Amino acid sequence: MIQITMPLGFLGTVYREIRQSLTDMGEMFDLLHQPAEIQDAPDAKPLAVSGGRIEFDDVAFGYDAARPILRGFSLTVEPGQKVALVGPSGAGKSTIGRLLFRFYDVTGGAVRIDGQDLRAITQDSLHAAIGIVPQDTVLFNDTIRYNIAYGRDDATQDEIEAAARAARIHDFVMSLPEGYDTTVGERGLKLSGGEKQRVGIARTLLKNPPILLLDEATSALDTQTERDIQVSLKAMGKGRTVLTIAHRLSTIVDADLIVVMEQGRIVEQGRHEALLAQGGRYAAMWARQSAEEDVA
Ligand code: ATP
């Protein structure tokens, strides 16, 4: 009996663990809209990053063939440049981010990093080169330490703390009775939107990627949290190429280039002051958002 129940009990535990990690991965794929059907080419090579130059070259794409989303989309982000994508809901901003991470393949043109077509490189090396700070960071039902170190199994406590400090979440963690051993997520301590995002920033800092893809939160955080996060994000962007999907224009006035999209096309681009002076779409969006913020 014992010989039978022991292994079965053990299998039960393993089964639950596997199920849990599948659930966690499932949630992550849902969030990132990962279709999980893209395969590496047989002769795929690891991406060799030289500076982190991103190039969308005459890209065409649609989620289904009957409905094109992007047509002739071209954009180059030079190494170290900060570029923001703005535009109305449905303009295609998040789609650009998904194509950069190669969740989908383009149907025309090419996306390249440092001259290498994404279809010719391994997905592992691509994903290692790009840090994503999503709107809503997925937390695993595990400790804060695990959540920050996720993807960097070899990280030391010192490295984890340094990342947490830079993301301005260390003091909060230390204020918890169990510190870095505190369980968070669905079945643990629920973190606020701002706290979750800072865990996500710490996770990305630890990964140290040359390219950052920031998907700015649409939901309003309180002003102080928003400022703290902006400071963390700005520090994180130093020396990296940054592509931001922006909703609030006030956070991107310093961007090297603002790209205004409408229906999958670039309709205006330039720096904040130049776009305001132009008096076009961006200026109208700015006026509208400023008025809304004044009312709020
Ligand atoms: P928002 O500011 O609301 O996030 P966005 O500019 O990021 O909008 P996208 O999410 O890129 O817009 O969507 C562009 C278009 O693609 C929209 O018309 C949308 O309906 C469509 N779309 C987005 N995701 C999918 C999908 N998984 N399957 C089919 N169509 C999609």
Residues whose N, C-alpha, C, O or C-beta is under 5 A from the ligand:
A	BS01	ATP	Y63 I69 G87 P88 S89 G90 A91 G92 K93 S94 T95
